């Protein structure tokens, strides 16, 4: 049992080192590779620090590097794929005073972006 935990931690660490994200994420059903492209094209990196995204050093919003470790996202939403995607699509529906703008992210793109963020 314990060795299985260590092995999966090792595999996770190894996969985190690779440059190319996986093409499928079970938690979200999204495609982290496409999510990476979507993050670049929506320009999320202008405001956020995100691992593995060129020029994603923005400091306007919080770093997204450890988003998988957070208990809450976007203030008070419990961290789940559904809630993360809801925030990415409509931050101002979650919190009308959110500083993050509505970026017209599609449902499919939000799923892929969440998949990438949980895998970076
Ligand atoms: C104009 C700057 C800006 C852009 C562009 C932007 N964000 Fe944000 N984002 C913010 C700010 C500021 C916050 C902090 C919460 C708030 O709005 O008050 C935030 C919060 C978040 C959070 C919650 C973080 C946490 O710690 O709970 C996530 C996830 C997120 N953004 C993802 C994205 C994604 C994905 C994109 C691209 C589709 C994006 N953001 C684009 C400014 C931005």
Boltz pocket constraint, residues with backbone or C-beta under 6 A from the ligand:
constraints:
  - pocket:
      binder: B
      contacts: [[A, 38], [A, 39], [A, 42], [A, 43], [A, 44], [A, 45], [A, 46], [A, 47], [A, 48], [A, 60], [A, 61], [A, 62], [A, 63], [A, 64], [A, 67], [A, 70], [A, 72], [A, 73], [A, 74], [A, 75], [A, 84], [A, 87], [A, 88], [A, 91], [A, 97], [A, 98], [A, 99], [A, 100], [A, 101], [A, 103], [A, 105], [A, 113]]
      max_distance: 6.0
